[in-house]
Amino acid sequence: MYDLNCPYSDDTWRSFRELPQKAFRAAKKGAECEIKQIEAKVVNRLRQVTAAILQDGTNQVNIITSTAECQAAIEFAKANAIHPEIVGAALKQICTDPEVAQALFEILQIDRIAKGKGKVTVMPPRSELLAALVAARQGE
């Protein structure tokens, strides 16, 4: 069984036979490592793309919002510009009838008094003495 002319021992032959298996295992580990690196790169790139898509969506929403705000500001400016004209035309039409004008201005005056911070005391007609007493009491 032993070849005396062979310079290699049994241990050497065993190690020669194991070389392809060791090489295969090493190549397999190297391939697994490369696959994991590729997977990590792909995952990282997907994260970058997802972040870019989200940022683009945010930018588009900001553009839409700013465009809508600009259009709203233009419309409000137009409304403010024509407001005096509309009010003036309405007052001109109201003033054509003196009774309607007087009623309107009385209502506006009462509304302003009601919204004001001053106090209003209602008294019966021809009660000057009562008015003087109330006025004196409020001055204290």
C-alpha positions in Angstrom: 0.0 0.0 0.0 2.8 2.4 0.7 4.9 3.5 -2.2 8.4 3.8 -0.9 9.4 6.0 -3.8 6.7 8.6 -2.9 8.1 11.6 -0.9 4.8 12.4 0.7 3.5 10.8 3.9 -0.1 9.8 4.6 -0.7 13.0 6.6 0.5 15.0 3.6 -1.8 13.1 1.3 -4.7 13.7 3.7 -4.0 17.4 3.7 -3.8 17.4 -0.1 -7.2 15.7 -0.2 -8.6 18.3 2.2 -7.3 21.3 0.2 -10.2 21.4 -2.3 -12.7 21.2 0.6 -10.9 24.0 2.5 -10.7 26.1 -0.7 -14.4 25.5 -1.3 -15.3 26.5 2.3 -13.1 29.6 2.0 -14.6 30.5 -1.3 -18.1 30.0 0.1 -17.3 32.2 3.1 -15.9 34.9 0.7 -19.0 34.7 -1.5 -21.3 35.0 1.6 -19.3 38.0 2.7 -19.6 39.6 -0.7 -23.3 38.8 -0.9 -23.8 40.5 2.5 -21.9 43.5 1.4 -24.0 43.8 -1.8 -27.1 43.4 0.3 -26.0 46.2 2.6 -25.2 48.5 -0.4 -28.7 47.8 -1.9 -30.4 48.5 1.4 -28.5 51.7 1.8 -29.3 52.8 -1.7 -33.0 52.0 -1.1 -32.9 54.2 2.0 -31.4 57.0 0.0 -33.9 56.7 -2.8 -36.8 56.6 -0.2 -35.5 59.7 1.5 -35.2 61.5 -1.8 -38.7 60.5 -2.8 -40.0 61.8 0.6 -38.1 65.1 0.2 -39.4 65.5 -3.3 -43.0 65.0 -2.0 -42.4 67.5 0.8 -41.0 70.0 -1.7 -44.1 69.6 -4.0 -46.4 70.1 -1.1 -44.5 73.3 -0.1 -44.8 74.6 -3.6 -48.5 73.9 -3.8 -49.0 75.5 -0.4 -47.0 78.6 -1.3 -48.9 78.9 -4.6 -52.2 78.6 -2.8 -51.1 81.2 -0.2 -50.0 83.6 -3.0 -53.3 83.2 -4.9 -55.3 83.8 -1.7 -53.2 86.9 -0.9 -54.0 88.2 -4.4 -57.7 87.6 -4.0 -57.8 89.3 -0.6 -55.9 92.3 -2.0 -58.4 92.5 -4.8 -61.3 92.3 -2.3 -59.7 95.0 -0.1 -59.2 97.2 -3.2 -62.9 97.1 -4.3 -64.4 97.1 -0.7 -64.6 100.9 -0.4 -66.2 101.1 -3.9 -68.9 98.5 -2.9 -69.6 100.2 0.5 -69.8 103.6 -1.2 -72.2 102.4 -3.8 -74.4 100.8 -1.1 -74.4 104.0 1.0 -75.2 106.1 -2.0 -78.2 103.9 -2.8 -79.3 103.9 0.9 -79.1 107.7 1.1 -81.5 108.1 -1.8 -84.3 107.5 0.8 -83.8 109.7 3.9 -85.9 107.5 6.2 -83.9 104.4 5.4 -80.6 106.3 5.8 -81.7 107.7 9.2 -82.8 104.2 10.4 -79.5 102.6 9.2 -77.4 105.2 11.0 -79.4 104.9 14.2 -78.9 101.1 14.1 -75.2 101.6 13.5 -74.9 104.1 16.4 -76.8 101.7 18.7 -74.5 98.8 17.6 -71.4 100.9 18.3 -72.7 101.9 21.7 -73.5 98.2 22.5 -70.1 97.1 21.5 -68.3 99.9 23.3 -66.9 99.7 26.9 -69.0 102.6 28.2 -72.0 102.1 30.4 -75.5 103.1 29.3 -78.2 103.9 31.8 -81.7 104.0 30.3 -84.1 106.5 32.1 -87.6 107.5 31.5 -88.3 110.8 29.6 -88.3 114.1 31.6 -86.5 112.8 34.6 -83.8 115.4 35.0 -83.6 115.0 38.7 -83.0 111.2 38.4 -80.4 111.8 35.7 -78.5 114.3 38.0 -78.6 111.8 40.9 -77.3 108.9 38.8 -74.5 111.1 37.3 -73.5 112.3 40.8 -73.4 108.8 42.1 -71.2 107.6 39.2 -68.7 110.4 39.8 -68.0 109.2 43.4 
